[in-house]
Amino acid sequence: MAAMNESNSMEKPCIGKALKEACFYAALFIEKTLSTQFCETILIDRLQLTYSLDPSTETLSITTCLKTRAYQQALDINIKSWPGEYKSLEKSAIQRFGHWAQFWCEYEIFKIKQGYPYEADHRPGSLSLNEDHYHSEFIEHIESVDTPYQTLHHEVPVTLSDAIVLINLSTLVLHNQWYEILFNLDISRQGSHFVMTTTNDYPHLNKTKTIVSSARVQNWQESNNWLYFTPFFRNHHWQLCLPNNLNQRCLELELFDSTFHLEGNCNQSFEDRFSAHILDKSFVCEVLRLTVSGSSTQGTFFLFLAQKKLMRYLMNKHIKLAYTIIEQPWMIRFYETLEQGGYFPSSFRKIDHSDRHTYKGFWVIPNLCNELENTNFHSYKRRVVSRIKQMKEINYV
C-alpha cells in the first residue's frame, strides 16, 4: 500500500505537467490558425465585463480584480464573438492554472524555452556576494544583440532580448503578479537596458555571461510609454508625500530656472507641473522593471549592487533625475537613511490589499551615486535593518 501511495504521489505532478502542456499546445494552434493576440483578447474581454458589472474594480490591479465576485460572474457570460477554441482553452486554462493571466504568463515562458531545447544545465553552480565578481553593461538596442546570455530561469543560454523577457516574466509577473506587464512585453524585448552579469566558467560556453539583474531605461522621447504616467499610477488613490524642501532640492539639480516654485495638491497636477518646468529633458529618464534573480540573500545583494552600478551608468549618460516606481521595502528603507538627498518620494499608495506601500518618486542621480559609491553591502544591510527596527519602535509607540 505504501508503495502504491508513493507511486501515485509521483504520478500526479507528471499528470499535472502534461495537462498544462496540453493547454500550451492548444494555444500554439490557436496562435497559428486564428490570432496571435488571443491571450490579450480573452483577458481584456473578461476584464471589460467585470468593469461593467462592478465599476469599482476598474481601479484595481489585475491580480486583485481576478479575485473579485464580479470577475467570477463575468466568466459565466457567453461572449458570442469568440470562436469555440477560445472558450474551450479558457476553461481548461482556468482549471490547470487558476486563472487566465497566470496561464498567459506561463505560456509566454513556455514559448521562449521551446526555442532553446534543454541540453545540459549551464547555470552557475554558485553565486558569490563579492562585488568584484559582477560586471554591468548599458545596451542601447538589446534587440540587435546576437550574443547569447544565461539566466537563472532556464538551463541554456538565450538571446539577450529573450533573456530580458524571460527574467521579467519569471520575476515581475510570475512571482510578483504584475500581470499588467503582459500587455507590454515589447518594452522588455527592445530598447535600452541595464544588465548586471557574472561569467560562467564552462569552457565550451566561451564564458557566457549570466544575468542576475536588469532594468529598462527610457528617455523623455519615450515618455508617452512611461509607466509613471499610465492611468493606474495617476488615479485618486495616490497620496502626495512631497518633502518640505522640495523647491530647494529641485533648484539644486539645475534643471529648473531660478524662479521655480512648486506646490502640489494632487498627484496628477503635481506631476504635470513638475515635468513641464524641467528646462532640458535630456537630463531625465524613467527606470522601470528593475529585476533581481537568485535566492533571497542573493537577491538582496544584487539589488544593492545593481543600484550602485546603474547610478554609474546614468551619471556617465549625464542623467540628473530618474522617475521611479518602487515597491521594494529594502530600497525605501535604505533611501530613508540617505544623508545627501539621493531620493525623494512624490506619492504613495497601498496597491489594493497589499500590506505595504508602493512609492512614486525620483532618484537624484549625482547624490545617490555618490552615497552608494561610499557604501558596501555590509553597511547597506546594517542601515536598512536599523531603519526597520526604528520604524517598528515608532509604530509600537
HELIX and SHEET records of a PDB file:
HELIX    1   1 ALA A    2  THR A   33  1                                  32    
HELIX    2   2 PHE A   38  LEU A   53  1                                  16    
HELIX    3   3 PRO A   55  THR A   59  5                                   5    
HELIX    4   4 ILE A   62  CYS A   65  1                                   4    
HELIX    5   5 ARG A   69  ALA A   74  1                                   6    
HELIX    6   6 GLY A   84  PHE A   97  1                                  14    
HELIX    7   7 TRP A  100  GLN A  114  1                                  15    
HELIX    8   8 GLU A  131  HIS A  133  5                                   3    
HELIX    9   9 ILE A  142  SER A  144  5                                   3    
HELIX   10  10 LEU A  160  ASN A  168  1                                   9    
HELIX   11  11 LEU A  169  VAL A  173  3                                   5    
HELIX   12  12 TYR A  179  ASN A  184  5                                   6    
HELIX   13  13 ASP A  186  ARG A  189  1                                   4    
HELIX   14  14 PRO A  203  LEU A  205  5                                   3    
HELIX   15  15 TRP A  220  ASN A  225  5                                   6    
HELIX   16  16 LEU A  227  PHE A  229  5                                   3    
HELIX   17  17 PRO A  231  PHE A  233  5                                   3    
HELIX   18  18 LEU A  246  GLU A  252  1                                   7    
HELIX   19  19 ASN A  267  ALA A  276  1                                  10    
HELIX   20  20 LYS A  281  PHE A  283  5                                   3    
HELIX   21  21 SER A  296  ASN A  316  1                                  21    
HELIX   22  22 PRO A  329  TYR A  335  1                                   7    
HELIX   23  23 ILE A  365  GLU A  373  1                                   9    
HELIX   24  24 PHE A  377  TYR A  396  1                                  20    
SHEET    1   A 8 HIS A 135  ILE A 139  0                                        
SHEET    2   A 8 HIS A 193  THR A 199 -1                                        
SHEET    3   A 8 LYS A 209  ASN A 219 -1                                        
SHEET    4   A 8 VAL A 284  VAL A 292 -1                                        
SHEET    5   A 8 LEU A 321  ILE A 326  1                                        
SHEET    6   A 8 HIS A 357  VAL A 364 -1                                        
SHEET    7   A 8 TYR A 343  LYS A 350 -1                                        
SHEET    8   A 8 GLN A 239  LEU A 240 -1                                        
SHEET    1   B 2 PRO A 148  TYR A 149  0                                        
SHEET    2   B 2 VAL A 158  THR A 159 -1                                        
END                                                                             
